[in-house]
Amino acid sequence: MRETKVTEELIFKEIVVSLKCDFCNQEYKNNTNDNIEIKDITHFTIEPGYGSRFDTDIFSFDICDKCLKNLINNKKFN
């Protein structure tokens, strides 16, 4: 025989409310209660390789599709 009881649990859930492009500062809002990705923003985390002048640095940024396209088309990576 199985004996059960009902309990109540409190669960905290982090929801992205808005994201801002770190290049143009355009803000994108999440108008739903779901933790869905805001499709016009891409998040990057870059960890340069061992021995580079940026060794041990971590770069993290959010960029909108428009700025990402401009960055890729610019092709001036020095």
C-alpha positions in Angstrom: 0.0 0.0 0.0 1.3 3.5 -0.9 0.7 6.4 1.4 1.2 9.9 -0.1 0.8 13.5 0.9 0.6 16.7 -1.1 3.2 19.4 -0.3 3.6 22.9 -1.6 7.0 24.1 -2.9 8.1 27.6 -3.8 10.2 27.7 -7.0 12.0 30.8 -8.2 12.5 31.2 -12.0 14.7 33.8 -13.7 13.1 35.4 -16.7 14.8 37.7 -19.2 12.8 40.8 -19.2 14.9 42.9 -21.6 18.2 42.8 -23.4 20.3 45.8 -24.7 22.7 45.7 -27.5 26.2 46.6 -26.2 27.1 48.3 -29.4 24.1 50.5 -30.3 22.2 50.4 -27.0 18.9 49.4 -28.6 16.7 47.7 -26.1 14.7 44.5 -26.8 11.9 43.5 -24.5 10.5 40.1 -23.7 6.7 40.5 -23.6 5.9 37.0 -22.5 6.2 35.2 -19.2 8.3 32.4 -20.7 12.1 32.4 -20.6 12.4 32.5 -24.3 15.4 33.8 -26.2 14.9 37.3 -27.6 15.7 36.5 -31.3 17.2 39.8 -32.4 20.1 39.6 -29.9 23.0 37.2 -29.9 25.2 36.6 -26.7 28.9 36.1 -27.1 31.5 35.0 -24.6 35.1 35.1 -25.8 38.0 33.5 -24.0 41.2 34.3 -25.9 43.8 31.5 -26.1 46.7 30.8 -23.8 49.7 33.1 -24.4 47.7 35.8 -26.2 47.9 39.4 -25.0 44.4 38.8 -23.6 45.2 35.6 -21.8 43.0 35.1 -18.7 40.5 37.8 -19.9 36.9 36.9 -20.6 34.9 39.1 -22.9 31.1 38.8 -22.8 28.6 40.9 -24.8 25.1 41.0 -26.4 24.8 42.3 -30.0 21.8 42.9 -32.1 21.5 41.4 -35.6 21.9 44.8 -37.3 25.2 45.5 -35.4 26.4 41.9 -36.0 25.9 42.3 -39.7 27.7 45.6 -39.7 30.6 44.1 -37.7 30.9 41.1 -40.1 30.6 43.3 -43.2 33.2 45.8 -41.9 36.0 43.2 -42.0 38.4 45.6 -40.2 39.6 43.2 -37.5 43.1 44.3 -36.4 
